[in-house]
Amino acid sequence: TDDFGSTGTCATDGGCGNIQGTGILIVHNPLYHPREHDPSDVLYDAAKASDPLYAPANLGNINGGEFKGIIIADRVNKINGNVEIYGAIMSLTEIDVDIIGAGTAVIKYSCDAISTVESNITKPVRLTWVAD
């Protein structure tokens, strides 16, 4: 229900702009539906598209750490700095290449990283939950 990394406040959201670990990271607002935000889609809903409650969750301001696995986010917004991501990143919205950012970020598709994650999955773990 909150953006991961976008505020960068360690005390309140645990993001700090740093991503570490191995596994599957899902950054998702359960009320968000990409087709309801796309004006060219038959399911477009202008009221939901303008309501922050239905906005996509953001994976943003990630600027450090190493992650191996699969990342699925409603929206990817600025990956920069010294982060290394091996595996796959999927976004439910279009990624504007201008927002990827600067620095020495490395994002590489890796079959090995994905296979390792799939074979070691035990149960989902919720890192944080923020309710309004």
VMD Tcl script that draws the C-alpha trace (Angstrom):
set ca {
  {0.00 0.00 0.00}
  {3.01 2.32 -0.08}
  {5.83 3.12 -2.44}
  {9.08 1.21 -1.91}
  {12.20 3.33 -1.75}
  {10.57 6.49 -3.04}
  {10.69 8.38 0.25}
  {14.02 6.98 1.38}
  {13.24 7.37 5.08}
  {14.78 4.44 6.95}
  {12.81 5.06 10.13}
  {9.35 4.98 8.55}
  {9.38 2.82 5.43}
  {12.52 0.71 5.59}
  {13.33 1.65 2.00}
  {16.35 3.95 2.39}
  {16.78 3.78 -1.39}
  {18.59 0.47 -0.86}
  {17.48 -2.95 -2.12}
  {19.12 -6.11 -0.77}
  {18.39 -9.79 -0.98}
  {17.31 -12.72 -3.06}
  {13.75 -13.67 -3.87}
  {10.63 -12.13 -5.32}
  {9.85 -8.50 -4.53}
  {6.32 -7.33 -5.37}
  {5.53 -3.63 -5.13}
  {1.78 -3.47 -5.75}
  {-1.32 -1.54 -4.77}
  {-4.12 -4.13 -4.83}
  {-6.61 -1.43 -5.89}
  {-4.54 -0.51 -8.96}
  {-5.52 -1.99 -12.31}
  {-3.35 -0.87 -15.29}
  {-6.20 -1.09 -17.79}
  {-8.33 1.31 -15.73}
  {-5.57 3.92 -16.10}
  {-5.10 3.54 -19.87}
  {-7.33 5.97 -21.83}
  {-7.13 3.74 -24.92}
  {-8.51 0.70 -23.05}
  {-12.22 -0.18 -22.82}
  {-11.85 -0.58 -19.03}
  {-10.52 2.99 -18.60}
  {-12.08 4.70 -15.58}
  {-11.35 8.43 -15.38}
  {-12.42 8.63 -11.73}
  {-10.02 5.85 -10.65}
  {-7.22 7.16 -12.86}
  {-7.32 10.50 -11.01}
  {-7.83 9.08 -7.51}
  {-4.58 8.53 -5.49}
  {-6.21 5.57 -3.73}
  {-6.10 3.66 -7.05}
  {-2.63 4.87 -8.08}
  {0.11 2.39 -8.93}
  {2.66 1.59 -6.22}
  {6.11 2.90 -7.08}
  {9.50 1.22 -7.09}
  {11.56 4.38 -6.99}
  {14.80 6.04 -5.94}
  {16.57 2.71 -5.71}
  {20.23 3.68 -5.60}
  {22.16 0.98 -3.81}
  {22.42 -2.68 -2.93}
  {22.22 -6.00 -4.74}
  {19.11 -8.01 -5.55}
  {18.92 -11.40 -7.26}
  {15.52 -12.63 -8.36}
  {12.28 -11.26 -9.72}
  {10.90 -7.76 -9.15}
  {7.31 -6.99 -10.12}
  {6.13 -3.42 -9.65}
  {3.11 -1.38 -10.65}
  {5.51 1.34 -11.79}
  {9.31 1.61 -11.95}
  {10.53 5.12 -11.23}
  {14.24 5.87 -11.16}
  {16.85 3.21 -10.59}
  {20.29 4.76 -10.31}
  {23.45 4.87 -8.23}
  {25.36 1.69 -7.40}
  {22.59 -0.93 -7.44}
  {22.99 -4.35 -9.05}
  {19.88 -6.31 -10.06}
  {20.19 -9.79 -11.58}
  {17.07 -11.66 -12.65}
  {14.07 -9.84 -14.09}
  {12.13 -6.64 -13.53}
  {8.52 -6.37 -14.67}
  {6.43 -3.22 -14.58}
  {2.65 -3.05 -15.01}
  {3.09 0.38 -16.61}
  {5.37 1.53 -19.38}
  {8.89 2.33 -18.27}
  {10.11 5.68 -19.55}
  {13.80 5.15 -20.32}
  {14.50 8.74 -19.24}
  {13.70 7.90 -15.61}
  {16.14 5.02 -15.23}
  {18.61 7.52 -13.81}
  {22.34 7.94 -13.63}
  {25.26 6.21 -11.97}
  {26.57 2.69 -12.31}
  {23.29 0.75 -11.97}
  {23.46 -2.75 -13.43}
  {20.22 -4.49 -14.41}
  {20.71 -7.83 -16.16}
  {18.32 -10.62 -17.02}
  {19.55 -13.84 -15.41}
  {18.00 -17.29 -15.91}
  {20.24 -18.57 -13.11}
  {19.01 -15.99 -10.60}
  {15.39 -16.71 -11.48}
  {15.86 -20.50 -11.26}
  {17.57 -20.17 -7.87}
  {14.65 -18.13 -6.54}
  {12.05 -20.57 -7.87}
  {13.75 -23.59 -6.30}
  {14.16 -21.95 -2.87}
  {10.72 -20.43 -2.33}
  {9.24 -21.48 0.98}
  {6.57 -18.93 1.85}
  {5.90 -15.24 1.19}
  {7.19 -12.74 3.73}
  {5.67 -9.29 4.03}
  {8.41 -6.74 4.72}
  {6.22 -3.76 5.54}
  {2.60 -2.78 5.48}
  {1.36 0.79 5.72}
  {-2.33 1.54 6.20}
  {-3.89 4.97 5.84}
}
mol new
graphics top color blue
foreach p $ca { graphics top sphere $p radius 0.5 }
foreach p [lrange $ca 0 end-1] q [lrange $ca 1 end] { graphics top cylinder $p $q radius 0.2 }
display resetview
